[in-house]
Amino acid sequence: MPALRRACRIGPLAAAVLAAFGCTEAPGAAQPASPPTSLSLEQEAALGRSPVELKNFYRDLQKLEARQLDHVHILQLGDSHTAGDVLTGHLRELFQQRFGDAGRGLMPPGLAFEGLRQVEVKVSQTGRWQIDNSLTKPEGGPYGLTGFTARNLAAGATMAVQSTDPNGFDIAVVDYLQRPGGGTFDVLLDGKPTGRAATAAASIRPQHLIMAAPTGTTELTVVAKTPGVAITGWAIERRSRGVLYESQGVVSSTAGLFRHWSPDIVRRDIQGIQPALIVLAYGTNEGFAPEFDAQAYAATFAELLSELRRAAPQASILIIAPPDGQRVDPGCPNRRTDAMECQWSTPSALATVRMIQRNAAIANGCAYWDWSTLMAGPGGIDRWARLDPPLARQDHVHFTLDG
C-alpha cells in the first residue's frame, strides 16, 4: 500500500499561485487577468513563473501529473500569518484543484491554541489535556514540526479531528512519544476502535501509528486510556493522487523557534513528509522586536536553512519575506479604543529582516518572494486597513479574510 505513510509523500507549490506571487499591484489598482489554467508546467516555466530554485519542486509536480508519484507535499513553517491558515488554506485549495486532493495532512494535536483555525477540519477535545507550546514553554518538549505536544492528565481524555469534506479520508496517522511513564491510547475511526498504542518506554522515542481507514471516513478520535500519553501531531490523508499543503504556524514565533524543537523528532517528521517544497514565512515578529540584532538574526536564519537542507536535501525552499506592518505611537491616548486615529509607523527592522532573508536565499539557492511588494511599500498596511471593506485588521499586522 504505497500511500500508507509517507513512503510516497513529497511536497509542492503551483503555477496559478506563482503568477499571483508576481503581482505588484496596489489594492484598488487594475488587476492583471487571471492566467489560463490550461498552461502546461513547461509553458509556465517559459513565462518566467518557474524560478530555477524551485526546479525540484516543479519536477515532482510533473511526476505527479505523469502519474509517477502519488503524493506531493508542501510544508510551510511560520508565525501567526501561517497559524491562521487563511493564505495557506487558499493555496491548499488552488493546488488541490489543479493537481488533486490528497487530504489535509499533518496538523498540531488537539486545540493547540486559542482561536485555532484549521481549514477543512473541525477539532474538538474533552477531559484534561495539557498542550505545551514550544514558544512559550520550551522546557515542555520534546517538540516536533508542529511546535506543540499534547499530554493527557487523566484517563478518558479525548481529542478528535473531523474532516468537513464529505469525501473524508482513508489514511489516519497519530504521531506520539514513547517515554518513561507513558500511557496507552486508542484510536477510533468514525467511532470504531481501529488502533492502540502503549507508549511506556525506557527512553524518549518518536513514533507514529498509521492506520488504513474505509474510504469516506470523516473522524479520527484519540482516547487516552491511562495518564501519560504525549501526542505531537496527527494527520488525515487520502490514497488518491494529489497535493498536501501542510502548514505549521506558531503565533508570535520567529525563525529561532526551531531551536526549541527536538532535532530527532523534526528529522523524523520531515523524512516522513518528504516535502518537495518547504516554505518559510517568518519575519514579522523579528521586525517588531524592541532590540533587533541583525548579525544574530542572520546567523539564526542561516542555521535554520542549514538544518532544513540536512533534513530534506532534495526539497526546494521558498522564503516568504514579511508583509508590511506597523505599530501605533505608544503615546497615543486612544490607542486601545480608537487606534485608527493614532500615528502609525513601520518598524525599520522589517526592511533589515527582508534584506537578511534575501541574502540568505541567494547564498543557499532558495527562492525568495517579498510579500510587502503587494502592499506598495512601507505604510501599505495602513492603506489596506482604511479600505472599505478593509483588507487589514486594525492592529496593522494581520489581514482580514478579504485581505
Kinemage of the C-alpha trace (Angstrom):
@kinemage 1
@onewidth
@group {chain A} dominant
@subgroup {mainchain}
@vectorlist {calphas} color= white
{ca met a 1} P 0.000 0.000 0.000
{ca pro a 2} L 2.338 2.750 -1.230
{ca ala a 3} L 0.403 5.662 0.206
{ca leu a 4} L 0.361 4.247 3.727
{ca arg a 5} L 2.556 6.809 5.307
{ca arg a 6} L 4.937 8.644 3.984
{ca ala a 7} L 6.929 6.478 1.633
{ca cys a 8} L 5.377 8.451 -1.221
{ca arg a 9} L 4.997 11.812 0.495
{ca ile a 10} L 6.577 14.629 -1.451
{ca gly a 11} L 5.535 18.393 -1.158
{ca pro a 12} L 4.515 21.309 -3.712
{ca leu a 13} L 3.815 24.953 -4.843
{ca ala a 14} L 1.936 25.627 -8.110
{ca ala a 15} L 1.749 27.881 -11.081
{ca ala a 16} L -1.502 29.723 -10.580
{ca val a 17} L -0.135 30.813 -7.216
{ca leu a 18} L 3.281 31.751 -8.569
{ca ala a 19} L 1.511 34.025 -11.033
{ca ala a 20} L -0.063 35.748 -8.041
{ca phe a 21} L 3.375 35.987 -6.406
{ca gly a 22} L 4.462 38.088 -9.358
{ca cys a 23} L 1.646 40.626 -8.920
{ca thr a 24} L 2.758 44.005 -7.551
{ca glu a 25} L -0.442 45.980 -7.993
{ca ala a 26} L -1.661 48.014 -5.023
{ca pro a 27} L -5.192 47.487 -3.683
{ca gly a 28} L -7.674 49.250 -5.882
{ca ala a 29} L -5.401 49.219 -8.921
{ca ala a 30} L -6.348 47.346 -12.064
{ca gln a 31} L -5.537 43.694 -11.577
{ca pro a 32} L -3.936 41.550 -14.281
{ca ala a 33} L -6.144 38.999 -15.945
{ca ser a 34} L -6.034 35.543 -14.401
{ca pro a 35} L -3.657 33.235 -16.255
{ca pro a 36} L -5.282 30.447 -18.255
{ca thr a 37} L -5.408 27.271 -16.212
{ca ser a 38} L -4.656 25.095 -19.230
{ca leu a 39} L -0.968 26.025 -19.433
{ca ser a 40} L 1.473 23.181 -19.037
{ca leu a 41} L 4.246 23.426 -16.461
{ca glu a 42} L 6.714 23.807 -19.324
{ca gln a 43} L 4.730 26.767 -20.727
{ca glu a 44} L 4.588 28.370 -17.304
{ca ala a 45} L 8.343 27.961 -16.930
{ca ala a 46} L 8.788 29.689 -20.291
{ca leu a 47} L 6.710 32.600 -18.973
{ca gly a 48} L 9.156 33.041 -16.100
{ca arg a 49} L 6.932 31.556 -13.413
{ca ser a 50} L 9.310 28.737 -12.532
{ca pro a 51} L 12.377 30.070 -10.715
{ca val a 52} L 15.370 27.787 -11.075
{ca glu a 53} L 15.455 27.479 -7.271
{ca leu a 54} L 12.115 25.635 -7.468
{ca lys a 55} L 13.191 23.140 -10.122
{ca asn a 56} L 12.998 20.123 -7.808
{ca phe a 57} L 9.520 21.112 -6.755
{ca tyr a 58} L 8.392 21.536 -10.364
{ca arg a 59} L 9.997 18.221 -11.258
{ca asp a 60} L 7.852 16.472 -8.654
{ca leu a 61} L 4.712 18.258 -9.835
{ca gln a 62} L 5.481 16.998 -13.339
{ca lys a 63} L 5.953 13.467 -11.970
{ca leu a 64} L 2.635 13.783 -10.175
{ca glu a 65} L 0.895 14.791 -13.398
{ca ala a 66} L 2.644 11.924 -15.210
{ca arg a 67} L 1.336 9.528 -12.521
{ca gln a 68} L 4.887 8.700 -11.429
{ca leu a 69} L 4.196 9.962 -7.886
{ca asp a 70} L 1.177 9.527 -5.641
{ca his a 71} L 1.639 12.498 -3.341
{ca val a 72} L 3.477 15.819 -3.436
{ca his a 73} L 3.874 17.692 -0.154
{ca ile a 74} L 4.362 21.354 0.670
{ca leu a 75} L 5.493 22.133 4.207
{ca gln a 76} L 5.089 25.711 5.443
{ca leu a 77} L 6.619 26.893 8.728
{ca gly a 78} L 5.806 30.329 10.079
{ca asp a 79} L 4.234 32.675 12.591
{ca ser a 80} L 0.625 33.837 13.066
{ca his a 81} L 0.194 34.532 9.347
{ca thr a 82} L 0.694 30.774 8.883
{ca ala a 83} L -1.109 29.675 12.060
{ca gly a 84} L -4.341 31.325 10.891
{ca asp a 85} L -4.393 29.015 7.828
{ca val a 86} L -6.025 31.702 5.678
{ca leu a 87} L -3.405 32.253 2.965
{ca thr a 88} L -2.204 28.662 3.327
{ca gly a 89} L -5.766 27.380 3.169
{ca his a 90} L -6.298 29.252 -0.099
{ca leu a 91} L -3.023 27.951 -1.529
{ca arg a 92} L -4.011 24.424 -0.480
{ca glu a 93} L -7.315 24.824 -2.312
{ca leu a 94} L -5.645 26.084 -5.509
{ca phe a 95} L -3.037 23.323 -5.594
{ca gln a 96} L -5.551 20.602 -4.885
{ca gln a 97} L -7.973 21.893 -7.511
{ca arg a 98} L -5.261 21.628 -10.125
{ca phe a 99} L -3.173 18.637 -9.043
{ca gly a 100} L -5.565 16.545 -6.939
{ca asp a 101} L -6.630 16.488 -3.292
{ca ala a 102} L -4.588 14.085 -1.161
{ca gly a 103} L -6.002 15.319 2.154
{ca arg a 104} L -5.282 17.771 4.951
{ca gly a 105} L -2.010 16.227 6.098
{ca leu a 106} L -0.083 16.913 9.314
{ca met a 107} L -1.678 19.177 11.953
{ca pro a 108} L -0.925 20.195 15.555
{ca pro a 109} L -2.635 17.957 18.123
{ca gly a 110} L -5.996 18.927 19.606
{ca leu a 111} L -6.986 22.516 20.319
{ca ala a 112} L -3.366 23.593 20.225
{ca phe a 113} L -4.010 27.286 20.910
{ca glu a 114} L -6.859 29.711 21.500
{ca gly a 115} L -8.546 30.702 18.265
{ca leu a 116} L -7.259 27.648 16.387
{ca arg a 117} L -8.472 27.801 12.802
{ca gln a 118} L -7.853 24.793 10.586
{ca val a 119} L -9.398 24.965 7.135
{ca glu a 120} L -11.188 21.765 6.005
{ca val a 121} L -11.415 20.238 9.506
{ca lys a 122} L -13.105 20.706 12.879
{ca val a 123} L -11.144 19.927 16.044
{ca ser a 124} L -12.605 19.137 19.471
{ca gln a 125} L -11.401 17.706 22.772
{ca thr a 126} L -12.779 16.601 26.122
{ca gly a 127} L -11.259 15.822 29.505
{ca arg a 128} L -7.963 17.047 30.905
{ca trp a 129} L -5.292 17.838 28.316
{ca gln a 130} L -2.203 19.972 28.782
{ca ile a 131} L -0.992 21.295 25.436
{ca asp a 132} L 2.506 22.746 25.617
{ca asn a 133} L 3.673 25.401 23.156
{ca ser a 134} L 7.317 25.278 22.070
{ca leu a 135} L 7.483 29.093 22.034
{ca thr a 136} L 6.084 29.810 25.493
{ca lys a 137} L 7.200 26.594 27.208
{ca pro a 138} L 10.387 25.327 25.570
{ca glu a 139} L 11.065 23.076 28.543
{ca gly a 140} L 7.746 21.282 27.958
{ca gly a 141} L 9.030 19.289 24.986
{ca pro a 142} L 10.335 17.444 23.241
{ca tyr a 143} L 8.641 19.013 20.214
{ca gly a 144} L 8.394 18.165 16.548
{ca leu a 145} L 7.445 20.158 13.450
{ca thr a 146} L 4.025 21.187 14.740
{ca gly a 147} L 5.613 23.006 17.688
{ca phe a 148} L 3.092 21.539 20.159
{ca thr a 149} L 2.851 18.489 22.429
{ca ala a 150} L -0.476 17.402 23.982
{ca arg a 151} L -0.406 15.390 27.241
{ca asn a 152} L -3.436 13.965 28.979
{ca leu a 153} L -3.634 14.460 32.755
{ca ala a 154} L -6.359 11.883 33.375
{ca ala a 155} L -7.789 8.758 31.827
{ca gly a 156} L -10.662 9.178 29.409
{ca ala a 157} L -9.496 12.436 27.812
{ca thr a 158} L -10.295 12.577 24.093
{ca met a 159} L -9.404 14.695 21.090
{ca ala a 160} L -10.971 14.430 17.659
{ca val a 161} L -10.429 15.850 14.197
{ca gln a 162} L -13.312 15.743 11.751
{ca ser a 163} L -12.999 16.306 8.014
{ca thr a 164} L -15.607 18.721 6.699
{ca asp a 165} L -15.083 17.301 3.202
{ca pro a 166} L -17.761 14.663 2.560
{ca asn a 167} L -15.112 12.574 0.787
{ca gly a 168} L -13.327 12.203 4.104
{ca phe a 169} L -10.016 10.341 4.276
{ca asp a 170} L -8.652 6.812 4.116
{ca ile a 171} L -5.298 7.138 5.908
{ca ala a 172} L -5.007 8.218 9.553
{ca val a 173} L -1.747 8.925 11.373
{ca val a 174} L -1.059 9.763 15.027
{ca asp a 175} L 2.448 10.929 15.971
{ca tyr a 176} L 3.343 10.304 19.594
{ca leu a 177} L 6.214 9.875 22.041
{ca gln a 178} L 7.293 6.681 23.707
{ca arg a 179} L 8.704 7.696 27.079
{ca pro a 180} L 9.097 6.734 30.746
{ca gly a 181} L 5.684 6.816 32.394
{ca gly a 182} L 3.922 6.851 29.041
{ca gly a 183} L 0.263 5.884 28.891
{ca thr a 184} L -1.931 3.959 26.460
{ca phe a 185} L -4.311 5.410 23.890
{ca asp a 186} L -6.863 4.041 21.467
{ca val a 187} L -7.737 5.410 18.046
{ca leu a 188} L -11.321 5.392 16.789
{ca leu a 189} L -12.223 5.975 13.150
{ca asp a 190} L -15.834 7.077 12.785
{ca gly a 191} L -16.347 5.748 16.289
{ca lys a 192} L -14.941 2.273 15.608
{ca pro a 193} L -11.835 1.071 17.527
{ca thr a 194} L -9.027 0.794 14.968
{ca gly a 195} L -5.660 1.071 16.718
{ca arg a 196} L -3.965 1.097 20.114
{ca ala a 197} L -0.521 2.277 21.250
{ca ala a 198} L 1.181 1.600 24.581
{ca thr a 199} L 3.716 4.407 24.936
{ca ala a 200} L 5.703 3.443 28.048
{ca ala a 201} L 9.424 3.029 27.274
{ca ala a 202} L 12.810 3.362 28.966
{ca ser a 203} L 13.745 6.421 26.882
{ca ile a 204} L 12.030 9.041 24.736
{ca arg a 205} L 11.492 7.998 21.124
{ca pro a 206} L 9.216 9.497 18.454
{ca gln a 207} L 6.758 7.031 16.927
{ca his a 208} L 3.717 7.100 14.691
{ca leu a 209} L 0.633 4.930 14.411
{ca ile a 210} L -0.568 4.545 10.811
{ca met a 211} L -3.997 3.160 10.036
{ca ala a 212} L -5.890 2.360 6.861
{ca ala a 213} L -9.471 3.593 7.015
{ca pro a 214} L -12.539 2.769 4.941
{ca thr a 215} L -12.921 5.232 2.084
{ca gly a 216} L -15.017 8.198 3.188
{ca thr a 217} L -14.074 8.040 6.884
{ca thr a 218} L -14.625 11.511 8.364
{ca glu a 219} L -13.484 11.440 12.006
{ca leu a 220} L -10.287 10.467 13.823
{ca thr a 221} L -10.538 10.270 17.637
{ca val a 222} L -7.769 9.677 20.171
{ca val a 223} L -8.916 8.272 23.523
{ca ala a 224} L -6.357 8.291 26.346
{ca lys a 225} L -6.927 5.117 28.352
{ca thr a 226} L -4.360 5.984 31.043
{ca pro a 227} L -2.477 9.176 32.004
{ca gly a 228} L 0.881 9.933 30.391
{ca val a 229} L 0.031 9.941 26.665
{ca ala a 230} L 2.033 12.519 24.638
{ca ile a 231} L 0.776 13.370 21.128
{ca thr a 232} L 2.927 15.595 18.888
{ca gly a 233} L 0.705 15.670 15.790
{ca trp a 234} L -1.863 13.856 13.679
{ca ala a 235} L -2.713 13.626 10.004
{ca ile a 236} L -5.560 12.638 7.725
{ca glu a 237} L -4.755 11.791 4.116
{ca arg a 238} L -6.102 10.108 1.012
{ca arg a 239} L -4.575 7.422 -1.148
{ca ser a 240} L -5.745 9.344 -4.204
{ca arg a 241} L -3.070 11.127 -6.185
{ca gly a 242} L -2.567 14.788 -5.297
{ca val a 243} L -1.045 17.523 -3.179
{ca leu a 244} L -0.904 18.065 0.567
{ca tyr a 245} L -0.146 21.574 1.845
{ca glu a 246} L 0.875 21.147 5.485
{ca ser a 247} L 1.102 24.463 7.341
{ca gln a 248} L 2.676 24.619 10.791
{ca gly a 249} L 2.414 28.041 12.416
{ca val a 250} L 3.041 29.208 15.975
{ca val a 251} L 1.626 32.599 16.965
{ca ser a 252} L 4.296 35.216 17.858
{ca ser a 253} L 7.134 32.952 16.748
{ca thr a 254} L 10.374 33.842 14.976
{ca ala a 255} L 12.755 31.829 12.829
{ca gly a 256} L 14.648 30.917 16.001
{ca leu a 257} L 11.755 28.758 17.201
{ca phe a 258} L 13.356 25.658 15.675
{ca arg a 259} L 15.941 25.753 18.467
{ca his a 260} L 13.145 24.761 20.867
{ca trp a 261} L 12.406 21.619 18.833
{ca ser a 262} L 13.982 18.189 19.122
{ca pro a 263} L 16.263 17.596 16.101
{ca asp a 264} L 15.459 13.861 16.162
{ca ile a 265} L 11.694 14.412 16.071
{ca val a 266} L 11.932 17.142 13.429
{ca arg a 267} L 14.103 14.890 11.276
{ca arg a 268} L 11.574 12.082 11.674
{ca asp a 269} L 8.707 14.392 10.765
{ca ile a 270} L 10.428 15.806 7.686
{ca gln a 271} L 11.605 12.426 6.454
{ca gly a 272} L 8.054 11.158 6.895
{ca ile a 273} L 6.622 14.003 4.842
{ca gln a 274} L 9.450 14.130 2.276
{ca pro a 275} L 8.470 17.644 1.164
{ca ala a 276} L 9.215 18.715 -2.369
{ca leu a 277} L 8.843 22.307 -1.202
{ca ile a 278} L 9.481 23.946 2.169
{ca val a 279} L 8.047 27.445 2.627
{ca leu a 280} L 9.452 29.663 5.396
{ca ala a 281} L 7.207 32.571 6.403
{ca tyr a 282} L 8.849 34.278 9.381
{ca gly a 283} L 9.980 37.845 9.935
{ca thr a 284} L 7.104 39.938 11.274
{ca asn a 285} L 7.920 39.330 14.931
{ca glu a 286} L 11.642 39.788 14.329
{ca gly a 287} L 10.918 43.153 12.674
{ca phe a 288} L 8.846 44.272 15.667
{ca ala a 289} L 11.407 43.163 18.277
{ca pro a 290} L 12.353 46.069 20.584
{ca glu a 291} L 16.077 45.254 20.253
{ca phe a 292} L 16.710 43.646 16.881
{ca asp a 293} L 20.221 42.227 16.411
{ca ala a 294} L 20.804 41.912 12.671
{ca gln a 295} L 24.010 39.908 12.972
{ca ala a 296} L 22.475 37.390 15.376
{ca tyr a 297} L 19.384 37.067 13.200
{ca ala a 298} L 21.438 36.408 10.077
{ca ala a 299} L 23.234 33.595 11.906
{ca thr a 300} L 19.951 32.139 13.192
{ca phe a 301} L 18.305 32.197 9.771
{ca ala a 302} L 21.346 30.597 8.134
{ca glu a 303} L 21.315 27.877 10.790
{ca leu a 304} L 17.626 27.165 10.154
{ca leu a 305} L 18.249 26.813 6.405
{ca ser a 306} L 21.186 24.524 7.080
{ca glu a 307} L 19.097 22.278 9.338
{ca leu a 308} L 16.335 22.038 6.741
{ca arg a 309} L 18.820 21.267 3.964
{ca arg a 310} L 20.237 18.419 6.020
{ca ala a 311} L 16.799 17.006 6.803
{ca ala a 312} L 15.403 17.418 3.256
{ca pro a 313} L 18.292 17.736 0.773
{ca gln a 314} L 16.031 17.260 -2.276
{ca ala a 315} L 13.423 19.840 -1.278
{ca ser a 316} L 13.127 23.263 -2.879
{ca ile a 317} L 12.926 26.079 -0.328
{ca leu a 318} L 10.879 29.256 -0.744
{ca ile a 319} L 11.449 32.152 1.665
{ca ile a 320} L 8.479 34.498 2.040
{ca ala a 321} L 9.678 37.832 3.457
{ca pro a 322} L 7.245 39.519 5.863
{ca pro a 323} L 4.431 41.794 4.677
{ca asp a 324} L 4.223 45.417 5.686
{ca gly a 325} L 3.270 46.006 9.306
{ca gln a 326} L 3.033 48.996 11.632
{ca arg a 327} L 2.888 49.803 15.302
{ca val a 328} L 0.994 52.632 16.939
{ca asp a 329} L 2.706 55.520 18.710
{ca pro a 330} L 2.870 54.419 22.378
{ca gly a 331} L 1.881 57.952 23.395
{ca cys a 332} L -1.439 57.803 21.563
{ca pro a 333} L -4.131 58.375 24.226
{ca asn a 334} L -6.764 56.381 22.363
{ca arg a 335} L -4.578 53.514 21.157
{ca arg a 336} L -6.940 50.914 22.629
{ca thr a 337} L -10.319 52.380 21.748
{ca asp a 338} L -9.668 54.342 18.568
{ca ala a 339} L -6.298 53.135 17.326
{ca met a 340} L -7.041 54.040 13.705
{ca glu a 341} L -6.769 57.736 14.627
{ca cys a 342} L -3.328 57.275 16.163
{ca gln a 343} L 0.002 57.783 14.420
{ca trp a 344} L 1.328 54.554 12.902
{ca ser a 345} L 4.879 53.773 11.833
{ca thr a 346} L 6.635 50.861 10.136
{ca pro a 347} L 9.480 49.394 12.229
{ca ser a 348} L 12.743 49.993 10.395
{ca ala a 349} L 13.933 46.486 11.287
{ca leu a 350} L 11.354 44.949 8.926
{ca ala a 351} L 13.386 46.108 5.918
{ca thr a 352} L 16.537 44.694 7.506
{ca val a 353} L 14.827 41.350 8.063
{ca arg a 354} L 13.863 41.216 4.384
{ca met a 355} L 17.405 42.046 3.310
{ca ile a 356} L 18.849 39.309 5.529
{ca gln a 357} L 16.343 36.769 4.216
{ca arg a 358} L 17.032 37.772 0.606
{ca asn a 359} L 20.793 37.434 1.114
{ca ala a 360} L 20.259 34.038 2.760
{ca ala a 361} L 18.106 32.935 -0.182
{ca ile a 362} L 20.833 33.893 -2.659
{ca ala a 363} L 23.557 32.216 -0.603
{ca asn a 364} L 21.590 28.984 -0.147
{ca gly a 365} L 19.909 28.569 -3.529
{ca cys a 366} L 16.411 29.319 -2.213
{ca ala a 367} L 13.536 31.044 -3.970
{ca tyr a 368} L 12.516 34.384 -2.444
{ca trp a 369} L 9.299 36.398 -2.502
{ca asp a 370} L 8.811 39.739 -0.762
{ca trp a 371} L 5.226 39.794 0.498
{ca ser a 372} L 5.383 43.554 1.133
{ca thr a 373} L 5.631 44.300 -2.606
{ca leu a 374} L 1.891 43.612 -2.872
{ca met a 375} L 1.264 46.485 -0.464
{ca ala a 376} L 3.032 49.373 -2.227
{ca gly a 377} L 5.858 49.710 0.287
{ca pro a 378} L 6.042 50.908 3.921
{ca gly a 379} L 2.698 52.177 5.131
{ca gly a 380} L 0.799 49.978 2.724
{ca ile a 381} L -0.918 48.124 5.513
{ca asp a 382} L -2.369 51.400 6.799
{ca arg a 383} L -3.967 51.972 3.393
{ca trp a 384} L -5.247 48.391 3.432
{ca ala a 385} L -6.747 48.889 6.920
{ca arg a 386} L -8.624 52.016 5.774
{ca leu a 387} L -10.204 50.473 2.687
{ca asp a 388} L -13.896 49.591 2.637
{ca pro a 389} L -14.091 46.700 3.174
{ca pro a 390} L -10.729 46.667 4.991
{ca leu a 391} L -8.015 44.269 3.835
{ca ala a 392} L -6.001 44.569 7.076
{ca arg a 393} L -7.097 44.457 10.678
{ca gln a 394} L -6.948 47.442 12.984
{ca asp a 395} L -3.740 46.069 14.566
{ca his a 396} L -1.899 46.901 11.282
{ca val a 397} L -0.224 43.484 11.393
{ca his a 398} L -2.766 40.851 10.425
{ca phe a 399} L -5.139 40.610 7.487
{ca thr a 400} L -8.874 40.266 7.174
{ca leu a 401} L -10.227 37.286 5.254
{ca asp a 402} L -10.636 39.552 2.218
{ca gly a 403} L -7.056 40.755 2.619
